[in-house]
Amino acid sequence: MFIVLLTYKKPLEEVMAHLDAHCAWLDGHYAAGRFLCSGPRVPRTGGVILCRAESREEVEALTADDPFRLHGIADYTVVEFQATHSAPGFEAFL
C-alpha cells in the first residue's frame, strides 16, 4: 500500500487550470482498481492519494503521466507502508 503526497509548486490558479485533466487521470486509475481514495490537503498545499500497487516503481510509473506532473504543477513523495490494521470492511482493499 502506498500514500502519494503531492505538493504544489505553482500558484493555485495554475493548479485549477489543470484540475479537470488531473481528475480524469485519477478516474482512470480508480476504474482500474489502483486508487482507493484521494483529495486535496488541508490547507490546500497539495493532495493525497491512497494507492494499491506491487512496488514503488509501479507507483512512480503510474504518476508519470499525471497532468500535474507533466505540467510541473506538483512534486510527488511516495510513502510505502504495510497495512496491518484496518477498519471493518476495508480488508477487501488491502
Sequence and secondary structure as in RCSB ss.txt:
>XXXX:A:sequence
MFIVLLTYKKPLEEVMAHLDAHCAWLDGHYAAGRFLCSGPRVPRTGGVILCRAESREEVEALTADDPFRLHGIAD
YTVVEFQATHSAPGFEAFL
>XXXX:A:secstr
 EEEEEEE S HHHHHHTHHHHHHHHHHHHHTT EEEEEE SSSSEEEEEE  S HHHHHHHHTT HHHHTT EE
EEEEE       TTGGGG 
